[in-house]
Amino acid sequence: MSVSHKYTVLASVSLSMALLITSCSENKVSQCQRLIRVVNAGTSLIDQNKGTQVITSIQLSKDLEFVTKSIKELNLKDHKLKEFQSGFVNIFQNLSQAVAIAARALDVTKTADASTSGREKIQKERAEIDSALTTATTLGKQSDTLINQMNKYCSQPE
């Protein structure tokens, strides 16, 4: 999937969110749907880019920054949904940073020379990559928990 196509998908989500924002009386269900759409767009980006190369990872980091911004811009009125919104902003923001760190570290390892200092550089960057992967795993678990909580809340009658 090309990068421009990803933005097209997210732009469509943003457009639908803008249309929903302008509705006169917004209930819990419509607010849930808006938040779910943007979160799904972000998780879809992650699923599509697992195991990709440096350049794709750098782009994924930027795409996740865009998702973070889109989540922040949701004008939610429901107090509990605002809490979920804040949690997802934190998750996607930290995930974007972790992906960027891993991508930079991977890039450094590709240019390291075959010497003692090069091997030391690779070991240092490998530790950065491992740390970023640990962070991503933790954030994934937090996201799963938050999604389950939000689904439970959104399925309750108003």
N, C-alpha and C positions, 0 to 999 in steps of 0.2 A: 504494500500500500504506500503510495507516495505521500510525502509530507504535506503537499498542498491538499490532498484528499482528506488528510486528518483534520486540517483546519476547516475544510468545508463541512465536515461532520460537526465539529465543535461550533462553527458559525451557525449552523442550522439549529443546534441546541440553544445557542445564545439568542437567536431570533425567536424561537418558541418561548424562551424564558421572558424575553421582553414583551411578547404578546400577553403572556400570563400576568406579568407584573401590572399591566395596564387594566386588567379586569377590575370591575367595580368592587365586588365582594369576594375575597379570596378565602376559601375554607382550608382546613387542615389538610385535606386530601390533595388539593391542588398544590399547596406548598410542599407536601411530601413528594409529589410527582416531579416538581421542579428540581428539588435537591437530588432525588434519585437519578434523574436524567444526567445531571452534571457529574455525579460520582461515577455512574456507569460509563460515561465517556472517558473518564480518567482511568478506571480500571481496565477498560478495553484497550487503551493505549499501552498500558503495562503488559497485558497479555500478548498483544501483537508484537512487542519488541523484546521479549525475553530472549536472552542469549545473543543479542546482536553485537555488532562491532562498535568501535569507539565513536565514529561519526554518528551512527544511529543513536547511540546512548546519549551523546551530547544533545542531539535533537530531542530525544525523549525527555531529557531534563527540562529543556525549554518548553516542550509541550505540557509537561506537568506543572510548570510555572503558570502557564496559561489557564490550566484547569483550576489551579489554586485561586487565581484572580477571578475566574468565573464563579467559583463557589463563594468567594468573599462578597461578590457583587449581588448575590441573591438577596432580595429584599423580603426576608421572612419576618412574619409577625409573631408566629407561634413561639413561645418561650423555649419549649423543649426542642423544637427544630433548630432554633438558634444555637443551642448547645451542641447538637449534632453537626451543624454547619461549622462551628468553631473547631470541633474535633477533626472534621475532614480537612479543613484548611491546614491545620497543624500536620496531619498525616501527609497530605500531598506536598506541602512545602518541604518537610523533612525528607520525603522520598526523592523529590527533585534534587535536593542537595546531595543526598547519598549517591544517586545515579551520576551526578556531575563529578563527584569525588572519584568514584570508581572509573569513570571514563577517562579522566585526566591521568589517574594512576596507570591505567592500562596503556595509554598513549606513551607515557614515560618509559614503560617496560619495553615497548616496541623499538625505542630509539637507543636503549642502553647498549653499550659496546661489550664485547667479550673480554672483560678484564675483571680484576678483583673489585675495583670501584663500580663497575657496571653490574656485577653480581650483587653487590651491597645495595645498589640503587633498586635493583629488581626486588630484593627481599623487603626493602622498606616499602616499596609501592605495593607489593603483595599484601603486606599488613594493612595498608590503606584499603585495598580491595576487599579483604576479608572483613574489615571493620564495617565498610559500607554494606556488604552483603548481610552481615549480622543486623545492622540497623534496618535494612529493607525487610528482613524476615520479621523483626519485631513490629515494624510498622504494618506489615501485612496482617499480622495477628490482631493488632489493634483495630485495623480497618474492618476485618471480619467481625469482630465483637461489636463495633459501632454499627455496622450494617445490620447485624441481627437485632440489636436494640432498636434501631430506627424502624426496621420492618415490623417489629412487634408494636411499637408505638403507632406507626402509621396505619396498622390494621385495626386498631381499636376505634370504636365509634366515637364521634365527637360529643 
